[in-house]
Every structure is written in C-alpha cells, then in structure tokens.
Amino acid sequence: MAEQTAVHDEPGGATAVAAPVGPTSAPTPRPPRAPSGTLYRGGAGMWSWVLHRITGVAIYFFLLVHILDTALVRLSPAAYDAVIGTYKTPIMNLGETGLVMAIVFHAINGLRIVAVDFWSKGPQYQRLMFWIVVGIWVVLIAGFLPTQIMNLVADLH
C-alpha cells in the first residue's frame, strides 16, 4: 500500500505538505493466539514451568508419605516393616524410578531457573538452557536406568 500525503494551500499562495496519511510502516505483528481450549501459547519457558511444578508436587507428596511411614517406627516396628515390605514390589520399583526422574529434572531445572533469574542474559537464552537441561537429564537418567531395570528384573523373580 502506497503512502498518501495530504496537500493543501496555505494563505498567501504557499502549498503545505502535511505528514503522511495512512500506515507509514508495516503493521506490528500480533502475538500468536493460544490454541483453542488452553491458556498457554507453549514454548520452552512454559513447558519448563509446568514440568517444574508437576515434579515439585510429586516430590512433595513423596516426602509427605516418607515422613509418615518413617514415623511408624516409633509407633509400631511391625507396622513399619509391613509398609516397607509393600515398597519392595515391581510397581513401587517403577514409582521409585519415576521419583528419581522427577528429582533429577527438578534439581537441574532449578539451576536453570536461578540462571534465568540472576544472569542478565538468562531470559535471552532460556530456550537453549531448557534444552541443555533436557540433555543433561537424559544422560543422567540413561546412567541410572540400567541399574534400576536390573533391580526390577530381580524383583520379578
């Protein structure tokens, strides 16, 4: 679209040219709309936030159960032994695996959050740091899983 200028005659025969009329530059792009049915637009920062909250809540509930079952030692050692016996099942082994995965992600992502908050260029590199966190998490979990899988197989026999 071409720019238009307004021209009008001034008293005394002079011609004045006013500021351009209409858009002088390309319209500013609007941010993408959130997908239907969601409040979020996505992106590394949002998914990192969601995963950090989910892992934090999971760790909180584990600690709550852990404190309660440890408190059973004072009340009844037999009850404590029974509860601990239920933890030595393949399903609980999978739960422990998920717990370790949550703790490792939560810890590494927490360091990323500190970097974003306290490093002046942190927000600029947020996406890169998120993928670095995911890479470190994958390497650490890949080192942990073989031992845990061997424990699971031993529990099945």
N, CA, C and O of each residue as an XYZ file, in Angstrom:
628
protein
N       0.851     -1.166      0.000
C       0.000      0.000      0.000
C       0.895      1.226      0.000
O       1.792      1.335      0.836
N       0.668      2.144     -0.916
C       1.497      3.339     -1.042
C       1.089      4.349      0.010
O      -0.067      4.417      0.425
N       2.083      5.140      0.433
C       1.779      6.177      1.407
C       1.074      7.330      0.703
O       1.345      7.617     -0.463
N       0.189      7.971      1.405
C      -0.506      9.127      0.863
C      -0.128     10.327      1.703
O       0.073     10.219      2.912
N      -0.032     11.481      1.045
C       0.236     12.707      1.780
C      -0.892     13.679      1.504
O      -1.463     13.701      0.414
N      -1.197     14.465      2.486
C      -2.249     15.471      2.326
C      -1.601     16.784      1.892
O      -0.645     17.246      2.515
N      -2.119     17.377      0.834
C      -1.598     18.649      0.325
C      -2.723     19.663      0.410
O      -3.849     19.392     -0.007
N      -2.413     20.832      0.952
C      -3.420     21.881      0.980
C      -2.739     23.234      0.806
O      -1.554     23.399      1.094
N      -3.522     24.192      0.327
C      -2.986     25.532      0.071
C      -3.004     26.344      1.346
O      -3.964     26.312      2.116
N      -1.918     27.077      1.552
C      -1.799     27.978      2.689
C      -2.164     29.385      2.211
O      -2.077     29.683      1.020
N      -2.574     30.252      3.151
C      -2.828     31.644      2.754
C      -1.548     32.256      2.182
O      -0.462     31.995      2.700
N      -1.650     33.041      1.157
C      -0.514     33.695      0.528
C       0.019     32.885     -0.635
O       1.060     33.232     -1.194
N      -0.662     31.814     -1.016
C      -0.292     31.052     -2.192
C       0.701     29.933     -1.958
O       1.058     29.230     -2.903
N       1.159     29.746     -0.729
C       2.120     28.668     -0.466
C       1.374     27.338     -0.371
O       0.201     27.295     -0.001
N       2.063     26.274     -0.706
C       1.483     24.941     -0.613
C       2.167     24.198      0.530
O       3.395     24.157      0.607
N       1.380     23.622      1.398
C       1.934     22.886      2.536
C       1.675     21.393      2.342
O       0.618     20.980      1.864
N       2.645     20.620      2.717
C       2.504     19.167      2.656
C       2.456     18.662      4.090
O       3.395     18.871      4.859
N       1.389     18.015      4.440
C       1.222     17.507      5.805
C       1.927     16.166      5.940
O       2.420     15.596      4.966
N       1.959     15.697      7.135
C       2.559     14.390      7.421
C       1.824     13.322      6.633
O       0.646     13.487      6.313
N       2.496     12.246      6.320
C       1.851     11.176      5.556
C       0.589     10.674      6.254
O       0.512     10.594      7.480
N      -0.382     10.345      5.430
C      -1.642      9.820      5.928
C      -1.655      8.326      5.641
O      -1.257      7.904      4.555
N      -2.097      7.535      6.578
C      -2.134      6.088      6.376
C      -0.933      5.445      7.041
O      -0.158      6.112      7.727
N      -0.787      4.168      6.837
C       0.308      3.461      7.516
C       1.662      3.890      6.963
O       1.864      3.959      5.751
N       2.580      4.174      7.876
C       3.925      4.576      7.457
C       4.894      3.416      7.517
O       5.997      3.488      6.976
N       4.492      2.372      8.160
C       5.343      1.188      8.220
C       4.436     -0.045      8.276
O       3.216      0.064      8.398
N       5.054     -1.191      8.185
C       4.269     -2.424      8.229
C       3.582     -2.537      9.584
O       4.152     -2.147     10.603
N       2.390     -3.057      9.602
C       1.702     -3.204     10.894
C       2.482     -4.153     11.802
O       3.104     -5.114     11.349
N       2.427     -3.852     13.083
C       3.145     -4.708     14.025
C       2.439     -6.050     14.109
O       1.214     -6.110     14.215
N       3.215     -7.125     14.061
C       2.579     -8.449     14.111
C       1.970     -8.706     15.482
O       2.529     -8.321     16.509
N       0.839     -9.350     15.480
C       0.185     -9.706     16.733
C       0.773    -11.016     17.232
O       1.141    -11.876     16.431
N       0.864    -11.176     18.545
C       1.360    -12.458     19.056
C       0.394    -13.570     18.669
O      -0.808    -13.336     18.535
N       0.914    -14.769     18.491
C       0.022    -15.865     18.112
C      -1.009    -16.121     19.198
O      -0.728    -15.996     20.390
N      -2.191    -16.478     18.766
C      -3.250    -16.771     19.724
C      -3.012    -18.125     20.355
O      -2.417    -19.019     19.753
N      -3.482    -18.254     21.562
C      -3.376    -19.541     22.259
C      -4.251    -20.555     21.544
O      -5.332    -20.218     21.060
N      -3.787    -21.796     21.476
C      -4.630    -22.826     20.862
C      -5.961    -22.929     21.592
O      -6.044    -22.679     22.794
N      -6.974    -23.292     20.872
C      -8.301    -23.407     21.446
C      -8.306    -24.394     22.611
O      -7.767    -25.495     22.503
N      -8.916    -23.994     23.715
C      -9.030    -24.870     24.871
C      -7.862    -24.794     25.834
O      -7.806    -25.573     26.786
N      -6.929    -23.883     25.617
C      -5.785    -23.765     26.520
C      -5.506    -22.298     26.811
O      -5.882    -21.415     26.040
N      -4.852    -22.055     27.915
C      -4.491    -20.691     28.280
C      -3.073    -20.351     27.849
O      -2.672    -19.189     27.916
N      -2.316    -21.333     27.414
C      -0.900    -21.152     27.159
C      -0.588    -21.155     25.678
O      -1.307    -21.750     24.875
N       0.489    -20.485     25.332
C       0.932    -20.440     23.945
C       2.028    -21.455     23.675
O       2.418    -21.651     22.524
N       2.518    -22.088     24.692
C       3.581    -23.073     24.507
C       4.948    -22.440     24.616
O       5.083    -21.299     25.060
N       5.938    -23.163     24.220
C       7.303    -22.668     24.279
C       8.064    -23.314     25.417
O       7.482    -23.872     26.347
N       9.380    -23.225     25.321
C      10.247    -23.883     26.297
C      10.024    -23.357     27.710
O      10.003    -24.137     28.662
N       9.860    -22.060     27.857
C       9.670    -21.484     29.186
C       8.411    -21.987     29.864
O       8.425    -22.297     31.055
N       7.307    -22.069     29.102
C       6.049    -22.527     29.676
C       6.128    -24.004     30.047
O       5.696    -24.393     31.132
N       6.676    -24.831     29.154
C       6.747    -26.261     29.453
C       7.705    -26.538     30.598
O       7.475    -27.446     31.397
N       8.774    -25.765     30.680
C       9.698    -25.905     31.798
C       8.984    -25.572     33.109
O       9.161    -26.261     34.114
N       8.181    -24.518     33.088
C       7.427    -24.106     34.269
C       6.456    -25.210     34.687
O       6.377    -25.558     35.865
N       5.718    -25.758     33.719
C       4.740    -26.812     34.018
C       5.441    -28.040     34.599
O       5.013    -28.569     35.624
N       6.509    -28.494     33.953
C       7.229    -29.677     34.439
C       7.837    -29.436     35.818
O       7.871    -30.342     36.651
N       8.317    -28.216     36.058
C       8.901    -27.909     37.365
C       7.834    -27.997     38.457
O       8.095    -28.515     39.543
N       6.632    -27.491     38.168
C       5.550    -27.552     39.156
C       5.089    -28.992     39.382
O       4.873    -29.401     40.523
N       4.938    -29.755     38.311
C       4.484    -31.149     38.448
C       5.501    -31.961     39.245
O       5.128    -32.703     40.154
N       6.786    -31.826     38.910
C       7.800    -32.590     39.638
C       7.890    -32.123     41.084
O       8.117    -32.935     41.981
N       7.718    -30.841     41.320
C       7.746    -30.335     42.693
C       6.618    -30.903     43.536
O       6.835    -31.282     44.687
N       5.420    -30.965     42.979
C       4.276    -31.529     43.706
C       4.484    -33.022     43.953
O       4.182    -33.520     45.037
N       4.995    -33.732     42.956
C       5.251    -35.174     43.125
C       6.276    -35.417     44.229
O       6.103    -36.317     45.051
N       7.333    -34.623     44.250
C       8.361    -34.766     45.285
C       7.772    -34.438     46.656
O       8.079    -35.110     47.640
N       6.930    -33.412     46.724
C       6.289    -33.044     47.986
C       5.466    -34.212     48.539
O       5.578    -34.546     49.719
N       4.643    -34.830     47.692
C       3.817    -35.939     48.167
C       4.660    -37.143     48.567
O       4.332    -37.837     49.530
N       5.741    -37.397     47.839
C       6.633    -38.480     48.250
C       7.197    -38.192     49.639
O       7.205    -39.070     50.501
N       7.668    -36.964     49.856
C       8.244    -36.629     51.165
C       7.204    -36.753     52.274
O       7.519    -37.202     53.376
N       5.976    -36.359     51.987
C       4.913    -36.485     52.979
C       4.709    -37.952     53.368
O       4.651    -38.279     54.553
N       4.601    -38.829     52.376
C       4.424    -40.260     52.647
C       5.655    -40.821     53.351
O       5.530    -41.631     54.270
N       6.832    -40.397     52.927
C       8.072    -40.894     53.520
C       8.162    -40.517     55.007
O       8.559    -41.339     55.833
N       7.800    -39.302     55.335
C       7.832    -38.874     56.740
C       6.814    -39.672     57.557
O       7.102    -40.090     58.679
N       5.632    -39.877     56.993
C       4.609    -40.630     57.721
C       5.010    -42.086     57.930
O       4.828    -42.627     59.020
N       5.557    -42.730     56.887
C       5.921    -44.141     57.085
C       7.141    -44.286     57.984
O       7.275    -45.293     58.680
N       8.024    -43.309     57.984
C       9.168    -43.367     58.898
C       8.710    -43.160     60.342
O       9.299    -43.717     61.269
N       7.665    -42.365     60.530
C       7.134    -42.147     61.877
C       6.529    -43.424     62.458
O       6.378    -43.538     63.675
N       6.185    -44.373     61.609
C       5.629    -45.643     62.098
C       6.626    -46.421     62.953
O       6.221    -47.242     63.775
N       7.912    -46.175     62.773
C       8.930    -46.888     63.554
C       8.687    -46.678     65.043
O       8.829    -47.614     65.830
N       8.326    -45.477     65.431
C       8.106    -45.184     66.854
C       6.810    -45.801     67.366
O       6.719    -46.213     68.523
N       5.805    -45.859     66.486
C       4.513    -46.384     66.922
C       4.498    -47.904     66.970
O       4.092    -48.505     67.964
N       4.951    -48.516     65.871
C       4.903    -49.975     65.798
C       5.930    -50.462     64.778
O       5.718    -50.331     63.572
N       7.031    -51.018     65.252
C       8.030    -51.540     64.314
C       7.456    -52.587     63.363
O       7.902    -52.689     62.220
N       6.474    -53.365     63.815
C       5.871    -54.373     62.940
C       5.102    -53.703     61.795
O       5.165    -54.156     60.653
N       4.375    -52.620     62.108
C       3.647    -51.890     61.063
C       4.627    -51.257     60.074
O       4.388    -51.240     58.867
N       5.730    -50.738     60.608
C       6.762    -50.155     59.742
C       7.315    -51.217     58.796
O       7.455    -50.969     57.599
N       7.627    -52.392     59.324
C       8.156    -53.474     58.487
C       7.146    -53.887     57.415
O       7.530    -54.206     56.289
N       5.868    -53.882     57.759
C       4.833    -54.240     56.779
C       4.765    -53.212     55.649
O       4.642    -53.569     54.477
N       4.847    -51.934     56.016
C       4.812    -50.876     54.995
C       6.040    -50.960     54.106
O       5.929    -50.861     52.884
N       7.200    -51.140     54.701
C       8.435    -51.249     53.919
C       8.370    -52.474     53.012
O       8.899    -52.450     51.901
N       7.734    -53.533     53.473
C       7.569    -54.728     52.642
C       6.758    -54.445     51.386
O       7.021    -55.022     50.331
N       5.772    -53.559     51.496
C       4.975    -53.221     50.305
C       5.788    -52.403     49.305
O       5.461    -52.367     48.119
N       6.836    -51.753     49.778
C       7.668    -50.954     48.873
C       8.582    -51.826     48.018
O       9.149    -51.349     47.035
N       8.728    -53.076     48.377
C       9.639    -53.963     47.647
C       8.888    -54.756     46.586
O       9.035    -55.974     46.485
N       8.087    -54.058     45.804
C       7.319    -54.687     44.730
C       7.715    -54.046     43.401
O       8.247    -52.936     43.388
N       7.466    -54.723     42.294
C       7.804    -54.144     40.989
C       7.105    -52.810     40.712
O       7.689    -51.923     40.088
N       5.874    -52.666     41.167
C       5.157    -51.404     40.931
C       5.833    -50.265     41.687
O       5.982    -49.166     41.154
N       6.239    -50.523     42.921
C       6.941    -49.487     43.682
C       8.316    -49.206     43.079
O       8.818    -48.086     43.175
N       8.926    -50.215     42.458
C      10.195    -50.005     41.767
C      10.003    -48.998     40.635
O      10.833    -48.111     40.436
N       8.912    -49.141     39.902
C       8.610    -48.167     38.846
C       8.344    -46.787     39.447
O       8.740    -45.770     38.878
N       7.675    -46.758     40.592
C       7.444    -45.491     41.280
C       8.736    -44.829     41.711
O       8.886    -43.613     41.591
N       9.675    -45.626     42.216
C      10.985    -45.087     42.596
C      11.722    -44.545     41.377
O      12.395    -43.517     41.455
N      11.591    -45.238     40.258
C      12.216    -44.766     39.023
C      11.642    -43.408     38.631
O      12.387    -42.487     38.298
N      10.329    -43.290     38.671
C       9.691    -42.007     38.373
C      10.104    -40.926     39.346
O      10.289    -39.772     38.958
N      10.251    -41.291     40.612
C      10.676    -40.325     41.618
C      12.080    -39.813     41.328
O      12.327    -38.609     41.390
N      12.997    -40.717     41.013
C      14.365    -40.292     40.694
C      14.359    -39.402     39.457
O      15.065    -38.395     39.412
N      13.571    -39.769     38.460
C      13.491    -38.948     37.250
C      12.967    -37.550     37.580
O      13.465    -36.557     37.049
N      11.967    -37.472     38.451
C      11.401    -36.179     38.844
C      12.407    -35.352     39.632
O      12.550    -34.154     39.390
N      13.105    -35.981     40.575
C      14.073    -35.249     41.398
C      15.213    -34.712     40.546
O      15.624    -33.564     40.712
N      15.726    -35.535     39.636
C      16.846    -35.094     38.790
C      16.408    -33.926     37.909
O      17.129    -32.934     37.803
N      15.236    -34.030     37.273
C      14.770    -32.915     36.435
C      14.555    -31.668     37.275
O      14.976    -30.577     36.891
N      13.903    -31.823     38.418
C      13.590    -30.678     39.272
C      14.869    -29.965     39.718
O      14.923    -28.736     39.745
N      15.885    -30.737     40.064
C      17.149    -30.142     40.519
C      17.848    -29.388     39.393
O      18.265    -28.245     39.579
N      17.977    -30.014     38.236
C      18.686    -29.366     37.127
C      17.893    -28.161     36.624
O      18.472    -27.113     36.339
N      16.582    -28.302     36.516
C      15.760    -27.183     36.063
C      15.784    -26.044     37.079
O      15.693    -24.877     36.697
N      15.903    -26.363     38.354
C      16.037    -25.315     39.369
C      17.283    -24.479     39.153
O      17.261    -23.263     39.345
N      18.373    -25.127     38.754
C      19.594    -24.375     38.434
C      19.376    -23.482     37.214
O      19.897    -22.368     37.157
N      18.612    -23.966     36.244
C      18.295    -23.149     35.065
C      17.472    -21.926     35.474
O      17.692    -20.827     34.965
N      16.538    -22.117     36.382
C      15.711    -21.002     36.849
C      16.570    -19.961     37.549
O      16.378    -18.761     37.354
N      17.517    -20.415     38.364
C      18.436    -19.482     39.026
C      19.209    -18.691     37.975
O      19.374    -17.478     38.109
N      19.686    -19.370     36.927
C      20.428    -18.683     35.867
C      19.545    -17.661     35.153
O      19.995    -16.552     34.864
N      18.302    -18.019     34.869
C      17.395    -17.080     34.198
C      17.136    -15.870     35.091
O      17.079    -14.741     34.606
N      16.980    -16.103     36.392
C      16.664    -15.011     37.314
C      17.845    -14.093     37.608
O      17.669    -12.880     37.730
N      19.040    -14.653     37.722
C      20.171    -13.856     38.191
C      21.190    -13.499     37.114
O      22.064    -12.669     37.367
N      21.115    -14.080     35.948
C      22.030    -13.756     34.857
C      21.303    -12.783     33.942
O      20.179    -13.054     33.518
N      21.924    -11.661     33.637
C      21.246    -10.634     32.845
C      20.818    -11.136     31.470
O      19.833    -10.643     30.921
N      21.524    -12.094     30.908
C      21.156    -12.628     29.596
C      20.348    -13.922     29.713
O      20.072    -14.575     28.707
N      19.971    -14.290     30.931
C      19.231    -15.530     31.152
C      17.956    -15.647     30.343
O      17.749    -16.665     29.682
N      17.080    -14.626     30.371
C      15.848    -14.744     29.582
C      16.107    -14.913     28.082
O      15.350    -15.586     27.383
N      17.177    -14.300     27.606
C      17.521    -14.395     26.183
C      17.886    -15.829     25.796
O      17.600    -16.267     24.682
N      18.518    -16.556     26.719
C      18.976    -17.915     26.437
C      18.106    -18.980     27.096
O      18.541    -20.120     27.261
N      16.884    -18.619     27.474
C      16.018    -19.538     28.208
C      15.743    -20.827     27.427
O      15.806    -21.918     27.994
N      15.441    -20.711     26.145
C      15.136    -21.896     25.334
C      16.354    -22.811     25.242
O      16.233    -24.024     25.418
N      17.520    -22.242     24.969
C      18.743    -23.044     24.881
C      19.025    -23.740     26.205
O      19.364    -24.923     26.228
N      18.885    -23.006     27.313
C      19.143    -23.609     28.622
C      18.151    -24.730     28.928
O      18.518    -25.724     29.556
N      16.904    -24.581     28.493
C      15.925    -25.650     28.709
C      16.372    -26.924     28.001
O      16.305    -28.010     28.577
N      16.823    -26.798     26.764
C      17.248    -27.989     26.023
C      18.539    -28.565     26.585
O      18.767    -29.771     26.493
N      19.382    -27.725     27.164
C      20.573    -28.232     27.856
C      20.142    -29.041     29.079
O      20.695    -30.108     29.346
N      19.153    -28.534     29.823
C      18.614    -29.263     30.980
C      18.081    -30.621     30.537
O      18.357    -31.637     31.175
N      17.324    -30.641     29.457
C      16.769    -31.908     28.961
C      17.900    -32.861     28.575
O      17.831    -34.054     28.873
N      18.937    -32.346     27.915
C      20.069    -33.192     27.524
C      20.800    -33.777     28.719
O      21.113    -34.968     28.738
N      21.074    -32.946     29.719
C      21.746    -33.431     30.931
C      20.867    -34.462     31.636
O      21.358    -35.483     32.116
N      19.562    -34.187     31.693
C      18.624    -35.115     32.333
C      18.644    -36.469     31.630
O      18.683    -37.508     32.288
N      18.618    -36.462     30.305
C      18.625    -37.720     29.545
C      19.900    -38.506     29.830
O      19.846    -39.720     30.025
N      21.050    -37.827     29.857
C      22.324    -38.511     30.120
C      22.324    -39.120     31.521
O      22.712    -40.275     31.696
N      21.892    -38.350     32.514
C      21.887    -38.856     33.893
C      20.903    -40.016     34.067
O      21.216    -41.008     34.726
N      19.728    -39.888     33.479
C      18.738    -40.959     33.601
C      19.202    -42.198     32.842
O      18.958    -43.320     33.285
N      19.865    -42.008     31.711
C      20.393    -43.158     30.958
C      21.438    -43.906     31.781
O      21.575    -45.122     31.641
N      22.172    -43.203     32.631
C      23.125    -43.864     33.515
C      22.457    -44.572     34.683
O      22.989    -45.550     35.208
N      21.299    -44.081     35.089
C      20.579    -44.641     36.230
C      19.712    -45.844     35.853
O      19.618    -46.808     36.613
N      19.088    -45.787     34.696
C      18.096    -46.800     34.326
C      18.616    -48.237     34.265
O      17.895    -49.133     34.703
N      19.813    -48.516     33.754
C      20.232    -49.928     33.707
C      20.228    -50.603     35.078
O      19.767    -51.737     35.206
N      20.733    -49.924     36.092
C      20.742    -50.490     37.439
C      19.319    -50.684     37.947
O      19.003    -51.710     38.549
N      18.477    -49.712     37.707
C      17.099    -49.800     38.182
C      16.340    -50.910     37.454
O      15.519    -51.601     38.057
N      16.609    -51.079     36.179
C      15.956    -52.161     35.427
C      16.417    -53.520     35.948
O      15.620    -54.454     36.040
N      17.701    -53.633     36.289
C      18.187    -54.894     36.876
C      17.494    -55.171     38.204
O      17.159    -56.319     38.496
N      17.274    -54.138     39.012
C      16.543    -54.315     40.268
C      15.106    -54.755     40.006
O      14.574    -55.606     40.718
N      14.483    -54.180     38.991
C      13.112    -54.551     38.648
C      13.037    -56.012     38.207
O      12.135    -56.743     38.615
N      13.978    -56.427     37.384
C      14.001    -57.820     36.928
C      14.230    -58.754     38.115
O      13.619    -59.820     38.191
N      15.107    -58.361     39.043
C      15.356    -59.186     40.230
C      14.096    -59.287     41.092
O      13.829    -60.333     41.683
N      13.314    -58.189     41.166
C      12.068    -58.217     41.939
C      11.036    -59.152     41.313
O      10.212    -59.734     42.019
N      11.081    -59.292     40.002
C      10.105    -60.141     39.317
C      10.384    -61.625     39.523
O       9.481    -62.449     39.375
N      11.615    -61.972     39.862
C      11.967    -63.395     40.035
C      11.814    -63.833     41.464
O      12.068    -64.994     41.785
